[in-house]
Amino acid sequence: MKKIKHFTFAVVALIAVALLFQPSSTLAHGQKGGDNGTSDQHHRAIKVNWTKHVTEFVTPVGPTGLFGTIAGIASGDIGEGNVTGEAFNAAPQADGSLVFDAVYHFYGTEHSFTVHWDIVQQPDASGAMVGVITDGWMKGRNVVASYTGYPCTQGVNHFCFDGSLEILRD
């Protein structure tokens, strides 16, 4: 059953990556005040970029499956801000990829929200992410993202990740 879940997730992640890099005619709704994204303020895709690094690897992995935490900076349609997060339930795959889930908290000068992600990270430290906003601005919206990793001077392992997400229209 676990293999079926991972296979299904891998297929969903591949579709998400294809959607993320395809020219999009998707219009996304923005939100000011309490309308949860129903006003037509944004007439384009809603995007957020981030640069993050690992702040801690949890060993041994705790009972919740927590294995790491992240922090970094964020920008885009949330304004200038930061991102923090927790990664859970790491499942190394035979092909060298890593499947896990994570919760990222984006705090911006314009908007803030939390996303629960399903992630597939490739051996080259690039990844595909699909998720849903569980709290804050645009709650309930689906989100797709991708990222790439590279050596840097920050974090516990001196490795950073640049990512970009798109909040999808209902």
PAKE-696901 format. One line per field, with one value per residue (C-alpha): residue in one letter; residue number from 0; x, z, y. Coordinates in Angstrom, 3 decimals, m for minus. Last residue first. Example, Ala and Ser with C-alpha at 12.3 -4.5 7.8 and 13.67 -1.06 7.14 Angstrom:
2
aa <- [S;A]
i <- [1;0]
X <- [13.670;12.300]
Z <- [7.140;7.800]
Y <- [m1.060;m4.500]
END
This chain:
170
aa <- [D;R;L;I;E;L;S;G;D;F;C;F;H;N;V;G;Q;T;C;P;Y;G;T;Y;S;A;V;V;N;R;G;K;M;W;G;D;T;I;V;G;V;M;A;G;S;A;D;P;Q;Q;V;I;D;W;H;V;T;F;S;H;E;T;G;Y;F;H;Y;V;A;D;F;V;L;S;G;D;A;Q;P;A;A;N;F;A;E;G;T;V;N;G;E;G;I;D;G;S;A;I;G;A;I;T;G;F;L;G;T;P;G;V;P;T;V;F;E;T;V;H;K;T;W;N;V;K;I;A;R;H;H;Q;D;S;T;G;N;D;G;G;K;Q;G;H;A;L;T;S;S;P;Q;F;L;L;A;V;A;I;L;A;V;V;A;F;T;F;H;K;I;K;K;M]
i <- [169;168;167;166;165;164;163;162;161;160;159;158;157;156;155;154;153;152;151;150;149;148;147;146;145;144;143;142;141;140;139;138;137;136;135;134;133;132;131;130;129;128;127;126;125;124;123;122;121;120;119;118;117;116;115;114;113;112;111;110;109;108;107;106;105;104;103;102;101;100;99;98;97;96;95;94;93;92;91;90;89;88;87;86;85;84;83;82;81;80;79;78;77;76;75;74;73;72;71;70;69;68;67;66;65;64;63;62;61;60;59;58;57;56;55;54;53;52;51;50;49;48;47;46;45;44;43;42;41;40;39;38;37;36;35;34;33;32;31;30;29;28;27;26;25;24;23;22;21;20;19;18;17;16;15;14;13;12;11;10;9;8;7;6;5;4;3;2;1;0]
X <- [m10.120;m7.160;m3.737;m1.226;2.143;5.366;9.005;12.025;15.701;17.349;20.455;23.197;25.816;24.722;23.636;22.425;24.135;27.415;26.029;26.038;23.080;19.528;16.737;13.042;9.590;6.129;2.429;m0.335;m3.977;m6.232;m8.015;m6.865;m6.008;m4.449;m4.172;m4.188;m4.138;m2.933;m2.765;0.203;2.200;5.987;8.636;12.301;15.855;18.575;20.448;19.246;15.634;13.334;9.682;7.493;3.946;3.307;1.089;1.076;0.739;m0.217;0.795;m0.017;1.207;4.379;4.976;5.073;5.147;4.844;5.921;4.643;6.423;5.868;8.477;9.711;13.464;15.017;17.891;16.149;15.342;13.415;14.228;11.086;11.279;8.216;8.293;9.830;9.184;9.027;9.973;9.590;10.339;9.051;8.854;5.435;3.117;2.813;6.548;9.102;10.424;13.479;14.743;14.200;14.048;13.458;14.293;13.390;9.926;8.242;5.825;7.481;10.841;13.557;16.755;18.093;16.398;18.267;18.260;18.275;18.103;18.321;15.815;15.504;11.951;9.710;5.957;3.554;m0.114;m0.950;m2.437;m5.417;m4.894;m7.565;m10.559;m12.131;m12.809;m9.441;m10.555;m12.851;m11.529;m9.547;m7.519;m7.526;m6.378;m7.981;m5.873;m6.173;m4.786;m3.657;m0.494;2.595;3.754;6.515;4.273;1.801;4.534;5.907;2.451;1.979;5.285;4.269;0.931;2.735;5.210;2.336;0.592;3.828;4.392;0.848;1.098;4.413;2.846;0.000]
Z <- [m7.985;m9.151;m8.362;m6.010;m7.731;m5.928;m6.594;m4.911;m4.304;m1.988;0.131;1.302;3.949;5.947;9.141;7.293;5.419;3.487;0.190;m1.945;m4.344;m4.355;m6.864;m6.245;m7.651;m6.643;m6.944;m4.687;m4.180;m2.468;0.814;2.653;0.212;2.944;6.293;7.102;5.358;1.906;m0.125;m1.571;m4.474;m4.534;m7.061;m6.166;m7.197;m4.859;m7.640;m6.089;m6.732;m4.042;m4.165;m1.910;m0.526;0.984;3.721;3.136;5.705;4.869;5.216;3.130;2.432;4.554;4.216;6.506;4.700;6.956;5.329;6.406;4.962;3.475;2.303;m0.708;m1.272;m4.598;m4.947;m7.482;m4.772;m2.769;0.598;2.687;4.939;7.155;8.110;7.183;9.231;8.056;8.159;5.442;5.463;4.222;1.459;m0.152;m0.246;m4.035;m4.459;m1.722;0.740;2.976;4.808;7.460;7.501;9.989;9.808;10.543;12.094;11.836;14.645;16.976;16.576;14.049;15.899;14.890;13.941;11.223;12.027;10.312;6.738;4.218;2.339;m0.610;m1.559;m4.398;m4.248;m7.166;m7.733;m11.388;m13.143;m12.803;m9.069;m7.425;m8.612;m5.178;m3.942;m2.321;1.223;1.345;4.705;3.907;0.768;m1.286;m4.710;m7.270;m9.718;m13.473;m15.252;m18.811;m18.015;m20.050;m18.891;m16.287;m13.230;m14.976;m15.939;m12.396;m10.993;m13.373;m12.214;m8.589;m9.154;m10.746;m7.854;m5.343;m6.970;m6.916;m3.272;m2.267;m4.288;m2.597;0.847;0.000]
Y <- [27.082;29.158;27.746;29.330;29.173;28.407;29.195;27.726;28.389;25.864;26.269;23.876;24.508;21.421;23.145;26.188;28.970;29.179;27.929;24.765;24.403;23.098;23.586;24.106;23.434;24.457;23.720;25.078;24.162;26.702;25.886;29.008;31.820;33.964;32.178;28.471;25.094;26.130;22.921;21.144;19.835;20.004;19.033;18.930;19.562;18.281;16.364;13.058;14.141;15.532;14.485;16.595;16.486;19.915;21.413;25.177;27.985;31.567;35.201;38.274;41.825;42.201;38.481;35.444;32.077;29.004;25.750;22.306;19.318;15.890;13.426;11.450;11.261;10.344;7.893;5.620;3.042;5.654;7.247;7.870;10.923;11.260;14.938;18.310;21.471;25.030;28.667;31.286;34.983;38.279;40.829;41.135;38.117;38.405;37.949;37.490;34.934;34.600;31.550;28.929;25.137;22.307;18.614;15.000;15.197;11.771;12.619;10.088;11.842;11.106;10.341;12.643;15.894;17.775;21.467;24.878;23.584;26.422;28.524;30.890;31.745;32.852;33.445;33.569;34.329;33.702;36.684;39.004;39.462;41.661;39.643;39.280;35.746;35.157;34.464;37.551;38.768;41.898;41.985;38.857;37.868;35.610;33.673;33.652;30.641;31.260;29.404;28.757;25.312;25.141;24.807;22.528;20.053;20.188;19.476;16.541;15.078;15.554;13.808;10.836;10.690;10.856;7.930;5.913;6.830;5.813;2.594;1.765;2.364;0.000]
END
